[in-house]
């Protein structure tokens, strides 16, 4: 019987904000069962709380931003992906700025910090959202959908007009081990031609080759190169895991995505929650293994995205 989990003890760290360029202090604290993930703006005297849930998404343009009562917390997707990937259901996250620090551009530093203190089980069973019928959203040539499945897995494909990236696909059979070993180290990436545009918008002030894989029209500019030849699509999966976790519970289903991003991931979560006949909330101890939900093939390549 899978139980809800939290971290075993407090974690304190700091880093640079990708968009603000400011030093940010971050404190993660254990939380009781059924708390969920709560962000607290520790730089504001009233210490406003912002729960990580789809209702609190206020922007998805350059990162996923949560907000409540006029207070925001941005760039939450990497930390949310870490918590989902390590199956941590409840935690309090205090942040001294308007965004979560970018660290090295991946989830690996958060994974390391959490593994250092460990996790603990709580006295409550974990609930899951089980997909019963296909759910699909599109935006032009971008698409994302969820199919019924006996487990959670992701098939993600991207395509860029850049020879370094070109077309990439990756299938993740999700577990704590596969998240840590295959996904958590993949860094965010960007194009040198977009830097001036972002800075004119007051963004990317903290971006550097220490926390972003930067490309020009022909090559990777980071001296140490890539961590994986397909690091780009792996990072897109990282972002998707964080974004999809805003549904509020782990998903039992097969996520297929093509050219998706924060906005379409958010649209998919909203679409799921708007169609109550297409999912059910279950605990694994009560889930009938013979429940009559149509099972789809385990799609393993990009052809599946033509469904």
C-alpha positions as CSV (number, residue, x, y, z in Angstrom):
1,X,0.0,0.0,0.0
2,X,1.8,3.2,-1.2
3,X,1.7,5.8,1.6
4,X,2.0,9.5,1.2
5,X,5.5,10.9,1.8
6,X,7.4,14.0,2.8
7,X,11.0,14.9,3.4
8,X,12.7,13.6,6.6
9,X,14.1,16.9,7.7
10,X,14.5,20.5,6.7
11,X,16.6,21.5,3.7
12,X,18.2,24.9,3.3
13,X,19.8,26.0,0.0
14,X,20.3,29.1,-2.2
15,X,20.8,29.9,-5.9
16,X,20.3,32.5,-8.6
17,X,16.9,33.4,-10.1
18,X,16.9,32.7,-13.9
19,X,14.8,35.7,-14.7
20,X,15.5,38.1,-11.8
21,X,19.2,37.4,-11.5
22,X,19.0,37.7,-7.7
23,X,20.3,35.4,-5.0
24,X,17.4,33.4,-3.6
25,X,17.1,31.5,-0.4
26,X,15.0,28.4,-0.4
27,X,13.9,26.3,2.6
28,X,12.0,23.0,2.3
29,X,10.2,21.7,5.4
30,X,8.4,18.4,6.1
31,X,4.6,18.6,6.0
32,X,1.7,16.5,7.3
33,X,-0.4,14.1,5.2
34,X,-2.8,15.8,2.8
35,X,-1.0,19.1,2.9
36,X,0.1,19.0,-0.7
37,X,2.9,21.3,-1.9
38,X,2.7,24.8,-0.4
39,X,5.0,27.7,-1.5
40,X,5.5,30.5,1.0
41,X,6.9,33.9,-0.1
42,X,9.3,34.4,2.9
43,X,10.4,37.8,1.6
44,X,6.9,39.3,2.2
45,X,6.0,40.1,5.8
46,X,2.6,38.4,5.6
47,X,4.3,35.3,4.3
48,X,1.5,34.5,1.7
49,X,0.9,30.8,0.9
50,X,0.5,29.6,-2.7
51,X,-0.6,26.0,-3.1
52,X,0.8,24.1,-6.1
53,X,-2.5,23.4,-8.0
54,X,-3.9,24.1,-11.4
55,X,-6.3,26.7,-10.0
56,X,-3.3,28.8,-9.0
57,X,-1.6,28.9,-12.4
58,X,-1.4,32.5,-13.5
59,X,1.2,32.4,-16.4
60,X,2.9,29.8,-18.6
61,X,4.7,32.1,-21.1
62,X,8.4,31.5,-20.2
63,X,8.0,29.3,-17.1
64,X,5.1,28.0,-15.0
65,X,4.0,30.7,-12.5
66,X,1.7,30.2,-9.6
67,X,-0.2,33.0,-7.9
68,X,-2.8,33.8,-5.3
69,X,-4.2,37.1,-4.0
70,X,-1.7,39.1,-6.1
71,X,1.4,37.2,-5.0
72,X,3.3,35.0,-7.4
73,X,6.0,32.4,-7.5
74,X,7.6,31.5,-10.8
75,X,9.9,28.9,-12.4
76,X,8.4,26.2,-10.2
77,X,8.5,23.4,-12.8
78,X,11.9,21.9,-12.0
79,X,11.2,21.6,-8.2
80,X,7.7,20.3,-8.9
81,X,9.2,17.7,-11.2
82,X,11.7,16.6,-8.5
83,X,8.9,16.2,-6.0
84,X,6.7,14.2,-8.4
85,X,9.7,12.2,-9.6
86,X,10.7,11.2,-6.1
87,X,7.1,10.6,-5.0
88,X,6.9,13.4,-2.4
89,X,3.3,14.4,-1.8
90,X,3.6,16.9,1.0
91,X,6.1,19.7,1.6
92,X,6.4,23.3,2.6
93,X,8.7,25.4,0.4
94,X,9.7,28.9,1.6
95,X,11.2,31.1,-1.1
96,X,12.8,34.5,-0.6
97,X,11.9,35.9,-4.0
98,X,9.4,35.8,-6.9
99,X,10.9,32.7,-8.4
100,X,12.5,29.4,-7.4
101,X,16.3,29.4,-8.0
102,X,17.4,27.8,-11.3
103,X,20.3,25.9,-9.7
104,X,22.2,24.3,-12.7
105,X,19.2,24.4,-14.9
106,X,18.1,20.8,-14.1
107,X,16.5,19.0,-11.2
108,X,19.6,17.2,-10.2
109,X,20.6,19.6,-7.3
110,X,17.1,19.3,-5.8
111,X,17.3,15.5,-6.1
112,X,20.7,15.5,-4.4
113,X,19.5,17.6,-1.5
114,X,16.4,15.5,-0.9
115,X,18.3,12.3,-1.1
116,X,20.8,13.7,1.5
117,X,18.1,14.1,4.1
118,X,15.9,11.3,3.0
119,X,12.1,10.9,2.9
120,X,9.6,9.5,5.4
121,X,6.2,7.8,5.0
122,X,3.1,9.4,6.5
123,X,0.0,7.7,8.0
124,X,-2.2,8.2,4.9
125,X,-2.5,6.2,1.6
126,X,-1.6,8.0,-1.6
127,X,-4.4,8.7,-4.1
128,X,-4.0,8.6,-7.8
129,X,-5.8,10.0,-10.8
130,X,-6.5,7.1,-13.1
131,X,-7.2,7.9,-16.7
132,X,-10.2,5.9,-18.0
133,X,-10.7,7.4,-21.5
134,X,-8.5,9.3,-23.9
135,X,-8.1,13.1,-23.4
136,X,-6.5,15.3,-26.0
137,X,-5.6,19.0,-26.4
138,X,-4.0,20.7,-29.4
139,X,-2.6,24.1,-30.3
140,X,-1.8,24.3,-34.0
141,X,0.7,21.5,-34.7
142,X,1.3,21.0,-31.0
143,X,-0.6,18.2,-29.2
144,X,-0.7,16.4,-25.9
145,X,-3.0,13.7,-24.7
146,X,-3.4,11.1,-22.0
147,X,-4.4,7.5,-22.6
148,X,-5.5,4.8,-20.1
149,X,-2.6,2.7,-18.9
150,X,-1.6,0.4,-16.1
151,X,1.2,2.7,-15.1
152,X,2.6,6.2,-15.7
153,X,4.8,6.7,-18.7
154,X,5.6,9.5,-21.1
155,X,6.3,9.5,-24.9
156,X,7.6,13.0,-25.8
157,X,8.7,14.4,-29.2
158,X,10.1,17.7,-30.2
159,X,11.3,19.3,-33.4
160,X,13.4,22.5,-33.8
161,X,14.8,24.1,-36.9
162,X,18.3,23.7,-35.5
163,X,20.7,21.0,-36.6
164,X,21.8,20.3,-33.0
165,X,18.3,19.5,-31.9
166,X,16.4,18.6,-35.0
167,X,13.8,15.9,-34.2
168,X,14.0,14.0,-30.9
169,X,11.7,11.5,-29.1
170,X,12.0,9.8,-25.8
171,X,10.0,7.2,-23.9
172,X,10.1,7.3,-20.1
173,X,8.8,4.4,-18.1
174,X,8.3,6.4,-14.9
175,X,9.8,5.4,-11.6
176,X,12.0,7.0,-9.0
177,X,15.0,5.4,-10.5
178,X,14.3,6.3,-14.1
179,X,13.5,9.9,-13.1
180,X,16.8,10.3,-11.3
181,X,18.9,8.5,-13.8
182,X,17.4,9.5,-17.1
183,X,15.6,12.8,-16.6
184,X,16.7,14.8,-13.6
185,X,20.1,15.8,-15.0
186,X,18.7,17.3,-18.2
187,X,19.1,21.1,-18.3
188,X,17.0,23.9,-19.7
189,X,18.1,25.2,-23.0
190,X,17.9,28.4,-25.1
191,X,19.0,30.1,-28.2
192,X,21.5,33.0,-28.3
193,X,19.3,34.9,-30.7
194,X,16.6,35.0,-28.1
195,X,18.7,36.4,-25.3
196,X,18.4,40.1,-26.2
197,X,14.6,39.7,-26.7
198,X,14.2,38.2,-23.2
199,X,16.4,40.8,-21.5
200,X,14.4,43.6,-23.1
201,X,11.4,42.0,-21.4
202,X,13.2,42.0,-18.1
203,X,13.8,38.3,-18.2
204,X,16.8,35.9,-18.2
205,X,18.9,38.3,-16.0
206,X,20.4,35.3,-14.2
207,X,20.9,33.1,-17.2
208,X,24.4,31.9,-18.0
209,X,26.3,28.9,-19.3
210,X,26.3,27.6,-15.8
211,X,22.5,27.1,-15.8
212,X,21.4,27.0,-19.4
213,X,22.4,25.0,-22.5
214,X,22.9,27.7,-25.0
215,X,22.9,27.2,-28.8
216,X,23.6,29.3,-31.8
217,X,22.5,28.2,-35.3
218,X,25.0,25.4,-35.5
219,X,26.4,24.3,-32.1
220,X,26.2,24.1,-28.3
221,X,28.1,27.0,-26.8
222,X,28.7,25.4,-23.4
223,X,32.3,24.3,-23.2
224,X,31.3,21.0,-21.4
225,X,28.8,20.2,-24.1
226,X,25.7,18.1,-23.5
227,X,25.0,15.6,-20.7
228,X,23.1,13.5,-23.2
229,X,22.8,13.7,-27.0
230,X,19.0,14.0,-26.5
231,X,19.2,16.3,-23.5
232,X,16.7,18.6,-25.0
233,X,13.8,16.2,-25.2
234,X,14.7,14.8,-21.8
235,X,14.4,18.3,-20.3
236,X,11.0,18.8,-22.0
237,X,9.9,15.6,-20.1
238,X,11.3,17.1,-16.9
239,X,9.2,20.3,-17.5
240,X,6.1,18.2,-18.3
241,X,6.4,16.1,-15.2
242,X,6.4,19.3,-13.1
243,X,3.5,20.9,-15.0
244,X,1.4,17.8,-15.0
245,X,1.9,17.3,-11.3
246,X,-0.3,20.4,-10.8
247,X,-3.3,18.1,-11.3
248,X,-2.8,17.4,-7.6
249,X,-2.2,13.6,-7.5
250,X,0.0,11.2,-9.4
251,X,-1.4,10.0,-12.7
252,X,-1.9,6.5,-13.8
253,X,-2.0,7.0,-17.6
254,X,0.2,7.3,-20.7
255,X,1.1,10.9,-21.6
256,X,2.0,11.5,-25.3
257,X,3.2,14.9,-26.3
258,X,4.5,16.5,-29.5
259,X,6.0,20.0,-29.4
260,X,4.2,20.7,-26.2
261,X,5.3,23.2,-23.6
262,X,4.1,24.8,-20.4
263,X,1.0,26.3,-21.9
264,X,-0.2,23.1,-23.5
265,X,0.7,21.0,-20.5
266,X,-1.5,23.3,-18.4
267,X,-4.3,23.1,-20.9
268,X,-4.2,19.3,-20.7
269,X,-4.4,19.3,-16.9
270,X,-7.4,21.7,-17.1
271,X,-9.0,19.5,-19.7
272,X,-8.6,16.4,-17.6
273,X,-10.2,18.0,-14.6
274,X,-13.1,19.3,-16.7
275,X,-14.1,15.8,-17.8
276,X,-14.9,13.8,-14.7
277,X,-16.2,10.9,-16.7
278,X,-12.7,10.3,-18.1
279,X,-10.8,9.7,-14.9
280,X,-11.3,8.4,-11.4
281,X,-9.5,8.9,-8.1
282,X,-8.2,5.6,-6.7
283,X,-5.9,4.1,-4.1
284,X,-3.8,1.2,-5.2
285,X,-5.1,-1.0,-2.3
286,X,-8.7,-0.5,-3.5
287,X,-8.0,-0.6,-7.3
288,X,-9.6,-3.6,-8.9
289,X,-7.0,-5.0,-11.2
290,X,-9.8,-6.4,-13.4
291,X,-11.5,-3.0,-13.7
292,X,-12.9,-2.7,-17.2
293,X,-10.8,0.2,-18.6
294,X,-9.7,-0.1,-22.2
295,X,-6.0,-0.6,-22.4
296,X,-4.1,1.0,-25.3
297,X,-0.9,-0.2,-26.9
298,X,2.3,0.9,-25.2
299,X,3.3,3.5,-27.8
300,X,7.0,3.6,-28.2
301,X,7.7,6.0,-31.1
302,X,6.5,9.2,-32.7
303,X,4.0,7.5,-35.0
304,X,1.8,7.2,-31.9
305,X,1.4,11.0,-31.9
306,X,-0.6,10.8,-35.1
307,X,-3.5,9.3,-33.2
